[in-house]
């Protein structure tokens, strides 16, 4: 039965490929990236930041990767929605249900990681949260560079929430970064 429950979780995680990040709609983006897109890059950023901040990169990456798994059941809710709905409590309830019937070791580890992330008391949890914020900022910059000028509003408050030196340094670089240059530079070398 444990394998079937795991397969169901894998299928549920697959729903995140279809769920759009709703905060971008208020910035005029009709077809924003999915929660899965966000979660993947967030995990990559967390892994890298963890090395710079000298915390366990695998633990940090796992926290970042599973941070939005609950959205498979309750969708993504932008900040205006959070103003009216206690989304944090719903997230906790969904996550508890999602892991309830998993292998005991996996359930314990995922629950411990989620608790640590939510409490934001350890360096690893701070790095994982910084990766989440940094990914959103990077996505906002990419949208901005592609003509969605309202995404610049995200540049104002979000950076104030970055806790680690490394994340703040990356944000300083991202602001001046041209998001199309990385691939243009690669193409030049392949000629």
For each residue, the residues with C-beta under 8 A, 3 or more apart:
1: 4 5 101
2: 5 6 101 102 103
3: 6 7
4: 1 7 8
5: 1 2 8 9 101 102
6: 2 3 9 10 102 103 106
7: 3 4 10 11
8: 4 5 11 12
9: 5 6 12 13 98 99 102
10: 6 7 13 14
11: 7 8 14 15
12: 8 9 15 69 72 73 98
13: 9 10 16 36 69 72
14: 10 11 17 36
15: 11 12 18 19 72
16: 13 19 34 35 36 39 68 69 71 72
17: 14 34 36 37
18: 15 34
19: 15 16 34 35 36 71 72 75 76
20: 24 25 31 32 33 34 35 76
21: 24 32 33 34 35 37 38 76 139
22: 25 32 75 76 77 78 81
23: 26 27 32 76 78 79 136
24: 20 21 27 29 32 33 139 143 151
25: 20 22 28 29 30 32 78
26: 23 78 80 150
27: 23 24 140 143 148 150 151 153 154
28: 25 148 150
29: 24 25 32 143 148 151
30: 25
31: 20
32: 20 21 22 23 24 25 29
33: 20 21 24 37 38 139
34: 16 17 18 19 20 21 37 38
35: 16 19 20 21 38 39 68 71 72 76
36: 13 14 16 17 19 39 40
37: 17 21 33 34 40 41
38: 21 33 34 35 41 42 68 135 136 139
39: 16 35 36 42 43 64 65 67 68 69
40: 36 37 43 44 65
41: 37 38 44 45 135 138 139
42: 38 39 45 46 64 65 67 131 132 135
43: 39 40 46 47 61 62 64 65 131
44: 40 41 47 48 61
45: 41 42 48 49 64 131 134 135 138
46: 42 43 49 50 57 60 61 63 64 65 127 128 131 132
47: 43 44 50 51 57 58 60 61
48: 44 45 51 52 57
49: 45 46 52 53 60 127 130 131 134 164 166 167 170
50: 46 47 53 54 55 56 57 59 60 61 124 127
51: 47 48 54 57
52: 48 49 166
53: 49 50 123 127 164 165 166
54: 50 51
55: 50 59 60 122 123 124 127
56: 50 59 60 124
57: 46 47 48 50 51 60 61
58: 47 61 62
59: 50 55 56 62 63 113 124
60: 46 47 49 50 55 56 57 63 64 124 127 128 131
61: 43 44 46 47 50 57 58 64 65 128
62: 43 58 59 65 66 113
63: 46 59 60 66 67 113 114 116 117 124 125 128
64: 39 42 43 45 46 60 61 67 128 131 132
65: 39 40 42 43 46 61 62
66: 62 63 69 110 113 114
67: 39 42 63 64 117 128 132
68: 16 35 38 39 71 76
69: 12 13 16 39 66 72 95 98
70: 73 74 90 91 94 95 98
71: 16 19 35 68 74 75 76
72: 12 13 15 16 19 35 69 98
73: 12 70 94 97 98
74: 70 71 77 87 90 91 94
75: 19 22 71
76: 19 20 21 22 23 35 68 71
77: 22 74 81 82 85 87
78: 22 23 25 26 81 82
79: 23 82 83
80: 26 83 84
81: 22 77 78 84 85 87
82: 77 78 79 85 87
83: 79 80
84: 80 81
85: 77 81 82 90
86: 89 90
87: 74 77 81 82 90 91
88: 91 92
89: 86 92 93
90: 70 74 85 86 87 93 94
91: 70 74 87 88 94 95
92: 88 89 95 96 118
93: 89 90 96 97
94: 70 73 74 90 91 97 98
95: 69 70 91 92 98 99 111 114
96: 92 93 99 100 111
97: 73 93 94 100
98: 9 12 69 70 72 73 94 95
99: 9 95 96 102 106 107 110 111
100: 96 97 107
101: 1 2 5
102: 2 5 6 9 99 106 107 110
103: 2 6 106 107
104: 107 108
105: 108 109
106: 6 99 102 103 109 110
107: 99 100 102 103 104 110 111
108: 104 105 111 112
109: 105 106 112 113
110: 66 99 102 106 107 113 114
111: 95 96 99 107 108 114 115
112: 108 109 115 116
113: 59 62 63 66 109 110 116 117
114: 63 66 95 110 111 117 118
115: 111 112 118 119
116: 63 112 113 119 121 122 124 125
117: 63 67 113 114 120 125 128 129
118: 92 114 115
119: 115 116 122 125
120: 117 125 126 129
121: 116 125
122: 55 116 119 125 126
123: 53 55 126 127
124: 50 55 56 59 60 63 116 127 128
125: 63 116 117 119 120 121 122 128 129
126: 120 122 123 129 130 163 164
127: 46 49 50 53 55 60 123 124 130 131 164 166 167
128: 46 60 61 63 64 67 117 124 125 131 132
129: 117 120 125 126 132 133 161 163
130: 49 126 127 133 134 162 163 164 166 167
131: 42 43 45 46 49 60 64 127 128 134 135 167
132: 42 46 64 67 128 129 135 136
133: 129 130 136 137 158 159 161 162 167
134: 45 49 130 131 137 138 162 167 170 171 174
135: 38 41 42 45 131 132 138 139
136: 23 38 132 133 139 140 154 158
137: 133 134 140 141 154 155 158 159 171 174
138: 41 45 134 135 141 142 174
139: 21 24 33 38 41 135 136 142 143
140: 27 136 137 143 144 151 152 154 155 158
141: 137 138 144 145 151 155 174 175 177 179
142: 138 139 145 146 179
143: 24 27 29 139 140 146 148 151
144: 140 141 147 148 149 151 152
145: 141 142 178 179 180
146: 142 143 179
147: 144
148: 27 28 29 143 144 151
149: 144 152
150: 26 27 28 153
151: 24 27 29 140 141 143 144 148 154 155
152: 140 144 149 155 156
153: 27 150 156
154: 27 136 137 140 151 157 158
155: 137 140 141 151 152 158 159 175
156: 152 153 159
157: 154 160 161
158: 133 136 137 140 154 155 161 162
159: 133 137 155 156 162 168 171
160: 157
161: 129 133 157 158
162: 130 133 134 158 159 167 168 171
163: 126 129 130 167
164: 49 53 126 127 130 167 168
165: 53 168 169
166: 49 52 53 127 130 169 170
167: 49 127 130 131 133 134 162 163 164 170 171
168: 159 162 164 165 171 172
169: 165 166 172 173
170: 49 134 166 167 173 174
171: 134 137 159 162 167 168 174 175
172: 168 169 175 176
173: 169 170 176 177
174: 134 137 138 141 170 171 177
175: 141 155 171 172
176: 172 173
177: 141 173 174 181
178: 145 181
179: 141 142 145 146 182
180: 145 183 184
181: 177 178 184 185
182: 179 185 186
183: 180 186 187
184: 180 181 187 188
185: 181 182 188 189
186: 182 183 189 190
187: 183 184 190 191
188: 184 185 191
189: 185 186
190: 186 187
191: 187 188
